[in-house]
Amino acid sequence: LGAVACELTNAQQVADAVESIRRNWGPIHVVVHNAGVNDSVGLDASLDDFRASLEKNLIHAFLITKLCKEDLIDCRGSI
């Protein structure tokens, strides 16, 4: 087994990591969204803080899924 590290708020690093995984281990069959931060952003937060929270906790999940979509469809994979 192995691992590929990247900064999840950096779209290019995420794309490079997905390509590295494909190159080293083949098509992606499973995606587990298991990263984020409890930043306590709630309804009292500013709009900028809420957007920053989305970037840290949601945007990367969308991006990874988008980048892996074709592999997951081809192999009937799982998220």
C-alpha positions as CSV (number, residue, x, y, z in Angstrom):
1,L,0.0,0.0,0.0
2,G,1.0,3.6,-0.3
3,A,-0.1,7.2,0.1
4,V,-0.1,10.4,-1.8
5,A,-0.1,13.6,0.2
6,C,-1.5,16.9,-1.0
7,E,-3.0,20.2,0.2
8,L,-6.7,19.7,-0.4
9,T,-7.4,23.4,-0.8
10,N,-5.0,23.5,-3.8
11,A,-6.8,22.2,-6.8
12,Q,-3.6,21.5,-8.8
13,Q,-2.2,19.4,-6.0
14,V,-5.4,17.4,-5.8
15,A,-5.4,16.8,-9.6
16,D,-1.7,15.8,-9.4
17,A,-2.4,13.4,-6.5
18,V,-5.3,11.7,-8.4
19,E,-3.0,11.3,-11.5
20,S,-0.2,9.9,-9.3
21,I,-2.6,7.4,-7.8
22,R,-3.7,6.3,-11.3
23,R,-0.1,6.1,-12.5
24,N,1.1,4.0,-9.5
25,W,-2.0,1.8,-8.7
26,G,-4.3,2.0,-11.7
27,P,-8.0,3.1,-11.9
28,I,-9.6,4.4,-8.8
29,H,-12.4,2.1,-7.5
30,V,-13.3,3.8,-4.2
31,V,-13.3,7.3,-2.9
32,V,-13.6,8.0,0.8
33,H,-14.1,11.6,1.8
34,N,-12.5,11.6,5.2
35,A,-10.8,15.0,5.5
36,G,-11.9,18.2,6.9
37,V,-11.6,20.5,9.9
38,N,-14.0,21.3,12.7
39,D,-13.7,25.1,12.4
40,S,-16.8,25.9,14.4
41,V,-18.2,28.1,11.6
42,G,-21.9,28.6,12.4
43,L,-24.6,31.2,11.7
44,D,-22.7,33.9,13.6
45,A,-19.8,33.6,11.2
46,S,-19.0,36.1,8.5
47,L,-19.7,35.2,4.9
48,D,-15.9,35.1,4.3
49,D,-15.4,32.7,7.1
50,F,-18.3,30.5,5.8
51,R,-16.7,30.5,2.3
52,A,-13.3,29.6,3.8
53,S,-15.0,26.7,5.7
54,L,-16.6,25.4,2.5
55,E,-13.2,25.5,0.9
56,K,-11.6,23.5,3.7
57,N,-14.5,21.0,4.2
58,L,-16.6,20.7,1.0
59,I,-14.9,21.9,-2.2
60,H,-12.2,19.2,-2.2
61,A,-14.9,16.5,-1.9
62,F,-16.5,17.8,-5.1
63,L,-13.2,18.1,-6.9
64,I,-11.9,14.7,-6.0
65,T,-15.2,13.1,-7.0
66,K,-15.2,15.0,-10.3
67,L,-11.6,13.9,-11.0
68,C,-12.4,10.3,-10.2
69,K,-15.8,10.1,-11.8
70,E,-14.9,8.3,-15.0
71,D,-12.9,5.6,-13.1
72,L,-15.8,5.1,-10.7
73,I,-18.3,4.8,-13.5
74,D,-16.1,2.4,-15.5
75,C,-15.5,0.0,-12.6
76,R,-18.8,0.6,-10.9
77,G,-16.9,2.0,-7.9
78,S,-18.1,3.5,-4.7
79,I,-18.0,6.8,-2.9
